[in-house]
């Protein structure tokens, strides 16, 4: 994945909360990828979309609203006042809301459950 994405704009490491070892955070234009160690490999723990230059496969980005989320994904989600979380096969797609607007979109791997 790192070969396909190219050089990140920013990179840092911190102790992993998902596994023993070091988590690596790669920041690119519009999104961030966080990894966790699994033996000799690093696996993806979280992907965070940070602006409207990137979108989900269904076309949702940070310029959209809660109504757009419902139109694309339906109402079968875990909903709070500030988030809508869709789960499939242990993976989560999290929409963080600021009122009706999407403030952040995050993909979580099962390791974060």
DRENPA-540937 format. One record per atom (N, C-alpha, C): x, y, z. Coordinates in steps of 0.001 Angstrom, whole numbers. Last residue first. Layout:
# residues N
{{X, Y, Z}}
...
***
This chain:
# residues 113
{{-12004, -2802, 17571}}
{{-13274, -3096, 18280}}
{{-13028, -3468, 19727}}
{{-9670, -2596, 16194}}
{{-10042, -1447, 17048}}
{{-11344, -1686, 17815}}
{{-9523, -4816, 14605}}
{{-8571, -4737, 15717}}
{{-8923, -3587, 16671}}
{{-11257, -4468, 12447}}
{{-11746, -5164, 13642}}
{{-10795, -5080, 14834}}
{{-10611, -1045, 11341}}
{{-10478, -2499, 11197}}
{{-10990, -3160, 12480}}
{{-12555, 1703, 10365}}
{{-11867, 1021, 11457}}
{{-11786, -467, 11163}}
{{-12637, 4693, 8622}}
{{-12771, 3237, 8469}}
{{-11956, 2611, 9589}}
{{-14291, 7800, 8985}}
{{-13233, 6888, 9413}}
{{-13616, 5443, 9109}}
{{-14768, 11147, 8276}}
{{-15168, 9796, 7894}}
{{-14001, 8887, 8250}}
{{-15968, 14186, 9715}}
{{-14892, 13232, 9480}}
{{-15505, 11901, 9075}}
{{-18203, 15782, 9573}}
{{-16954, 16401, 9992}}
{{-15747, 15511, 9693}}
{{-21109, 16319, 7830}}
{{-20071, 15327, 8074}}
{{-18771, 16068, 8400}}
{{-23831, 18122, 9388}}
{{-22728, 18027, 8442}}
{{-21732, 16936, 8836}}
{{-25661, 18531, 11363}}
{{-26097, 17694, 10233}}
{{-24957, 17412, 9253}}
{{-23361, 18676, 13897}}
{{-24746, 18984, 13568}}
{{-25213, 18020, 12500}}
{{-20990, 17050, 12736}}
{{-21025, 18359, 13376}}
{{-22396, 18928, 13023}}
{{-20192, 13562, 13004}}
{{-21057, 14668, 12583}}
{{-20811, 15926, 13399}}
{{-18455, 10984, 11583}}
{{-18466, 11906, 12716}}
{{-19182, 13160, 12237}}
{{-19074, 7826, 10567}}
{{-19276, 9215, 10143}}
{{-19372, 10054, 11406}}
{{-17345, 4880, 10098}}
{{-17819, 5847, 11087}}
{{-17905, 7239, 10467}}
{{-17495, 1630, 9472}}
{{-17447, 2881, 8729}}
{{-18121, 3910, 9620}}
{{-15771, -1236, 10635}}
{{-16700, -137, 10875}}
{{-16418, 1039, 9949}}
{{-15723, -4811, 10504}}
{{-15155, -3514, 10106}}
{{-16212, -2436, 10303}}
{{-17172, -7081, 11051}}
{{-16275, -6576, 12077}}
{{-15623, -5246, 11751}}
{{-18866, -7307, 8810}}
{{-17763, -8255, 9001}}
{{-16723, -7747, 9999}}
{{-19789, -4026, 9193}}
{{-19906, -5187, 8319}}
{{-18663, -6044, 8503}}
{{-21503, -1206, 10462}}
{{-20579, -2311, 10685}}
{{-20871, -3449, 9720}}
{{-21626, 2294, 10779}}
{{-22093, 1129, 10034}}
{{-21048, 31, 10206}}
{{-22499, 4935, 12781}}
{{-21511, 3879, 12587}}
{{-22181, 2685, 11923}}
{{-22582, 8330, 13227}}
{{-23342, 7233, 12628}}
{{-22311, 6167, 12263}}
{{-22484, 10892, 15810}}
{{-21901, 9905, 14902}}
{{-22936, 8927, 14357}}
{{-23589, 12583, 17702}}
{{-22441, 13076, 16939}}
{{-21838, 12053, 15989}}
{{-25703, 11291, 18887}}
{{-25897, 12688, 18514}}
{{-24785, 13194, 17596}}
{{-25508, 8057, 17315}}
{{-25498, 8926, 18488}}
{{-25746, 10343, 17993}}
{{-26328, 4891, 15976}}
{{-26361, 6344, 15845}}
{{-26329, 7013, 17209}}
{{-25530, 2255, 14064}}
{{-25476, 2684, 15460}}
{{-25343, 4201, 15426}}
{{-27821, 1532, 11364}}
{{-26529, 1904, 11920}}
{{-26669, 2169, 13408}}
{{-29753, 1533, 8980}}
{{-29320, 420, 9816}}
{{-27909, 673, 10333}}
{{-30605, 3389, 7150}}
{{-30726, 3750, 8567}}
{{-30249, 2652, 9509}}
{{-28462, 3877, 4212}}
{{-29657, 3468, 4938}}
{{-29573, 3799, 6416}}
{{-26387, 4774, 2591}}
{{-26166, 3593, 3420}}
{{-27406, 3093, 4163}}
{{-27253, 6980, 1020}}
{{-26256, 6046, 501}}
{{-26215, 4728, 1262}}
{{-29137, 8323, 2586}}
{{-29482, 7967, 1210}}
{{-28534, 6900, 659}}
{{-27663, 8748, 4937}}
{{-28845, 7890, 4966}}
{{-29249, 7442, 3567}}
{{-25743, 10548, 3928}}
{{-25332, 9272, 4510}}
{{-26505, 8293, 4473}}
{{-27375, 12693, 3218}}
{{-26619, 12004, 2176}}
{{-26147, 10627, 2662}}
{{-28264, 13473, 5760}}
{{-29239, 12987, 4774}}
{{-28551, 12234, 3637}}
{{-25860, 14431, 6868}}
{{-26477, 13223, 7414}}
{{-27505, 12641, 6439}}
{{-23956, 15736, 4025}}
{{-24717, 15807, 5262}}
{{-25233, 14437, 5702}}
{{-20735, 16750, 2534}}
{{-22103, 16230, 2541}}
{{-22710, 16218, 3941}}
{{-18126, 17246, 2317}}
{{-19000, 18354, 1933}}
{{-20475, 17972, 2072}}
{{-16632, 14981, 2821}}
{{-16896, 15894, 3933}}
{{-17716, 17117, 3560}}
{{-18344, 12470, 829}}
{{-17169, 13180, 1297}}
{{-17577, 14193, 2353}}
{{-19469, 9588, -896}}
{{-19649, 10532, 211}}
{{-18320, 11151, 614}}
{{-19242, 7635, -2895}}
{{-19204, 9040, -3268}}
{{-19418, 10036, -2144}}
{{-18941, 5003, -2327}}
{{-20299, 5436, -2666}}
{{-20380, 6930, -2963}}
{{-16310, 4848, -1483}}
{{-16657, 4286, -2795}}
{{-18057, 4698, -3267}}
{{-15778, 8160, -32}}
{{-16031, 6730, 92}}
{{-16317, 6176, -1304}}
{{-13241, 10543, -1113}}
{{-14602, 10113, -771}}
{{-14655, 8612, -567}}
{{-11269, 13561, -1048}}
{{-11383, 12103, -1111}}
{{-12781, 11710, -654}}
{{-11567, 16218, -700}}
{{-10825, 15808, -1887}}
{{-10825, 14293, -2066}}
{{-12739, 17123, 1626}}
{{-13623, 16669, 553}}
{{-12897, 16339, -754}}
{{-10755, 15675, 4326}}
{{-11354, 16787, 3590}}
{{-12143, 16233, 2409}}
{{-10059, 13343, 5677}}
{{-9949, 14619, 6381}}
{{-10490, 15821, 5631}}
{{-10673, 10061, 6488}}
{{-10804, 11044, 5412}}
{{-10925, 12419, 6062}}
{{-8662, 7655, 7908}}
{{-9487, 8817, 8201}}
{{-9478, 9762, 7011}}
{{-8371, 4317, 8663}}
{{-8196, 5293, 7589}}
{{-9163, 6433, 7888}}
{{-6786, 2020, 10880}}
{{-7769, 3083, 10638}}
{{-7358, 3905, 9422}}
{{-5083, -187, 10676}}
{{-6023, -101, 11801}}
{{-7143, 889, 11489}}
{{-3386, -2261, 8479}}
{{-4149, -1018, 8620}}
{{-5143, -1132, 9766}}
{{-293, -3746, 9578}}
{{-1645, -3843, 9032}}
{{-2393, -2547, 9289}}
{{3019, -4562, 8977}}
{{2127, -3544, 9522}}
{{794, -3688, 8811}}
{{4938, -7538, 9787}}
{{4146, -6691, 8890}}
{{3436, -5603, 9683}}
{{6107, -9250, 11549}}
{{7019, -8457, 10720}}
{{6289, -7481, 9798}}
{{3510, -9029, 13801}}
{{4742, -9736, 13472}}
{{5670, -8806, 12711}}
{{1953, -6429, 13227}}
{{1502, -7811, 13287}}
{{2682, -8669, 12841}}
{{1379, -3071, 14313}}
{{2293, -4163, 13997}}
{{1609, -5523, 14146}}
{{-855, -842, 12565}}
{{-423, -1493, 13797}}
{{459, -2682, 13418}}
{{-1413, 2414, 11045}}
{{-1144, 979, 11012}}
{{-797, 474, 12410}}
{{-3466, 4842, 9616}}
{{-2796, 4391, 10831}}
{{-2629, 2884, 10757}}
{{-3614, 7371, 7265}}
{{-3626, 5928, 7435}}
{{-2838, 5596, 8697}}
{{-5591, 10120, 6181}}
{{-4553, 9619, 7069}}
{{-4722, 8112, 7215}}
{{-6277, 12588, 3564}}
{{-6563, 11421, 4404}}
{{-5336, 10987, 5198}}
{{-5572, 14952, 2213}}
{{-6972, 14579, 2318}}
{{-7286, 13390, 3194}}
{{-2450, 13985, 1476}}
{{-3383, 15060, 1165}}
{{-4807, 14521, 1230}}
{{-1497, 11925, 4280}}
{{-1474, 12282, 2863}}
{{-2434, 13449, 2649}}
{{251, 10603, 6925}}
{{-688, 11643, 6523}}
{{-438, 12006, 5063}}
{{511, 7738, 8772}}
{{923, 8346, 7516}}
{{-139, 9358, 7103}}
{{1605, 6364, 11687}}
{{566, 7222, 11132}}
{{1149, 7959, 9925}}
{{2076, 3320, 13309}}
{{2630, 4287, 12365}}
{{1478, 5050, 11741}}
{{2688, 1910, 16496}}
{{1723, 2308, 15470}}
{{2392, 3359, 14592}}
{{4772, -576, 17788}}
{{4663, 816, 17365}}
{{3603, 980, 16279}}
{{3807, -3000, 20279}}
{{4724, -2404, 19318}}
{{4367, -976, 18975}}
{{931, -4945, 20501}}
{{2243, -4665, 21073}}
{{3129, -4081, 19977}}
{{-2064, -3217, 19387}}
{{-1183, -4377, 19477}}
{{113, -3970, 20165}}
{{-3557, -908, 19632}}
{{-4206, -2084, 19042}}
{{-3370, -3349, 19199}}
{{-2060, 1142, 20436}}
{{-3100, 747, 21382}}
{{-3820, -505, 20880}}
{{1431, 1522, 20001}}
{{166, 1035, 19458}}
{{-810, 712, 20576}}
{{3257, 4499, 20486}}
{{2936, 3158, 20965}}
{{1543, 2749, 20486}}
{{3916, 6084, 17304}}
{{3522, 6153, 18703}}
{{3262, 4734, 19182}}
{{5301, 8037, 14615}}
{{5091, 6771, 15303}}
{{4690, 7052, 16736}}
{{4541, 9808, 11553}}
{{5037, 9707, 12912}}
{{4647, 8369, 13510}}
{{4680, 11838, 8701}}
{{4772, 10481, 9233}}
{{5199, 10578, 10687}}
{{3340, 13685, 5961}}
{{3800, 13633, 7343}}
{{3787, 12179, 7787}}
{{2898, 13185, 3338}}
{{3222, 14573, 3695}}
{{3791, 14629, 5109}}
{{4361, 10093, 2109}}
{{3373, 10862, 2869}}
{{3850, 12293, 3128}}
{{5046, 8931, -1141}}
{{5617, 9551, 55}}
{{4544, 10347, 811}}
{{2681, 6442, -2283}}
{{3802, 7357, -2413}}
{{4240, 7917, -1074}}
{{701, 4548, -2555}}
{{334, 5883, -2083}}
{{1454, 6898, -2246}}
{{2041, 2226, -3396}}
{{1012, 2819, -4255}}
{{686, 4254, -3855}}
{{3751, 1681, -1243}}
{{4318, 1897, -2572}}
{{3322, 2592, -3497}}
{{1924, 1240, 820}}
{{2801, 2416, 890}}
{{3428, 2719, -468}}
{{828, -1195, 0}}
{{0, 0, 0}}
{{869, 1254, 0}}
***
